[in-house]
Each structure stands twice: as structure tokens, then as C-alpha cells.
Amino acid sequence: MMIDPQIHIAFRLLLAIIIGAALVHKIGDVKDFQRTLQSYKLLPNMLTALAAYVVMLVEALITTALLIGFSGAGFAAALLFAFYGALIGVKLAQGQIYIDCGCSWVKGARLSVHYCYRNGVLAALGLFLVLPVSGRAIGVIDYINIGGFAATAAGVYFLLDAVLHMKNLELAR
């Protein structure tokens, strides 16, 4: 199965927007991101600051790789989303639902199984990008379609994400 290059570029751009937005959120308040990481209790407290910068570096590298079309970028994005989804799943299984997921601009949203589903879909999208791309030439109309799709899909993603976070904030009260 071969992917049309227009679809491949559009999905790469969408994942780059999603990961890039998450990165901007983390960079905007590094201390808050460090507190979020600390609340997951994955590492000793003294390593949390370093881990925060490593996560941000990994997200920056994956975003850049998606934007430039690096061949392993889709797989790297899939691994990132699978890791985040699995981490949230483990914390939910442990009953730790009052952790801020750290994945949104909305503060204080608790963990939910919906984030596992979301990350699973995003991981699958990343894996889809591993498929070979056809050699069809891309024209001006294709680039207009790519931009329109990526902007619309990202808008829908962020809107649904905000609704989900608001619902979780409501449930947390």
C-alpha cells in the first residue's frame, strides 16, 4: 500500500502542529511542566528538571523531523504518543486520576481514559506515516489542500481537546 504524498505531508504537518503546540505549552512554563512531571512520580525529584528538558528536546526534534520530512519522524511520533498514552493508562490503573496530564493549555485537568484513546489514535497516525509514499508530483493545489486540511484538522483537534479538558475539570469539582 502506497500513501499519496498529499496525504502524507498533511498528516506530517498535523502531527507537527500538535507536538509543536505541546512543546510551546511546556516552554511557556517550564517550572509548571517540571511540577507535572514530578506528580507522575517516575523519577527521583532531583532528576525531574533534567527530564523536563529532555522531553522538550525530544518533542522539538520530532516536530522538526516531521516538518522536514525525515523518514523516521512518523515512527518517532508514534512512539512518543504511545509512551504518553501508556503512562496515563498506568497512572489511571493506579487510581491516580487527579494528576494534571500536562498535555493542554487548560490547567488542572485530571487524567482520563480519553487521553489514552487520543494518544492511541495519534500513535496510529504516526505509524501510518511509515508506509511508503507514491512518487506522484505535488502541485500548487495540493499544497493549498494540505494547508487547509492541516489547519482544519488541528483546529478540530484543539477544540475537542479543550472540551475534553473542560469536562474533566467539571468532573474534578
N, C-alpha and C positions, 0 to 999 in steps of 0.2 A: 504494500500500500504506500502510495506517494502522497505527500501533502502539497497542495497548491501553495506556491510561495507567498501569495497574498495572505492566505490564512495563517501561514507560519509566522510571517512578520507581524501580523495583527495580534496574534496570541503572545508573541515575544514582547511586544510593546505593552500589552495589557499587564503581563506579569511584572515587567519592569516598573510600570506605574505603581502597582500595588506594593511591591517590595520597596521601591524608592520612597513612597509616601510613608511607609512604616519606618524607614530609616530616618526621614526628616523628623518624624514624631520623636524618635529616640534622641536624635542630635539636639532637638529643641529643648529637652530637659533631661540631660544625662543623669543627674542625681536621682530623678524620679525613676528612670529606667533601671538604675542600679538598685533602688529600693524594690522595684518589681521583681527583678532577678533574685534578690535576697529572699523575697517572700516565697519563692518556689523551693527554697532550701535544697538546692542542688549542689552547691559548693560551700566551702568554708567562707565566712564573711570577708576574710582578708583577700579572697580571690574574686569577689564579686565585681569590683571596679575593673579589673583586667578583663574579666569575662564580658562585661558590657561593651568594652571597646572591641573585643574580638568579634562579638556578634555584629556590631555595627560595621566592622571591616568586611566581614563575610557578606552581609547584606549589600554593601557598596560594591563589592567585587561581582556578586551575582547580578545586580542591577546593570552594571557596566557591561558585563558579558552578554546579557540579554539584548542590550541596546546595540552593541556592535555585531551581534550575530555569532558569537563564539559557539562552536558546535556542542560543547558540553553544558551550555547555560541552562537548557531546559531540564536536564537531569539534576543539575545542582539546585535549581529552584524546587524541583520535586522533592529532593532530599530535605531541603530547608522546611518546606511546608509539612512534610511527613513527620519530621522531628518535632515541630511545633504542635502538630495535632496529637502526636503520641504523648508528648509531655503534658498537654492539657488533659488527655484521657487518663493518664496515670494519676494526676492530681485529683481529678473527679472521682476516680475509683477509691482514692484515699479519703474522700469526703471533704477535700479542701476547696470548696466552691467559692469561698469569699476572697480569693486571690484576684487582684486586678490582672487581667490577661496580658496587659502591656501591649496590646495589638491595635489600639484605637486611640483617637483623639479624645474620646469620652473617658473621663477619669472614674474609677471606682466600679466599673462593670465587672460583675463576677463571672467566673468560668461557667461555661455551659457546653453541653454536648454539641450544640450547634456549631461551635468553633471547631470541633473535631471534624464535623461534616464539611464545613467550609474549607478547612485545610486539606481534607481529602480530595475535594474537587479541584483545588488549586494544584495539588501534587499531581493529580491525573492530567491536568492541563500541561504541566511541565513535562510529564512523560510523553505526552502526545507530540511534543516538540522534538523528541528523539527520532521520530520516524523520518525517513528520507524525504527530501523536498524535490519536487519535479523541477525540470530545467526551464519551465515557461518564463518568458521575459516579462518583466514588470513594467507597466506603463504609468502615465500620469494619473489616469482614472483609478488604477489600482492603489496608488498612494493616497488618493483622496478617500477611497473606500477604507483603507487601512486606518487612516487618521479618524475618520468618522466612527468606525467600529470601536476602536480603542477608547476614544473619548466617551462614547455612549456606554460601552460595557463598564468602563471604570466608574462612570457616574452612577450607574445602576448598582455596581458593587458597593461603592461607598455609601449610597443611600440605604441599601439593605443592611449594611454593616452598622450604620447609625441607628436604624430601627431596632436591630437586634440588641445593641448595647443599651439603648434606652429601655427596652423591655426588661433586660437583665437588671438595670438599675431600679426599675419599678418593683421587680420581684425581690430585690435585696432589702427593700424597706420593710 
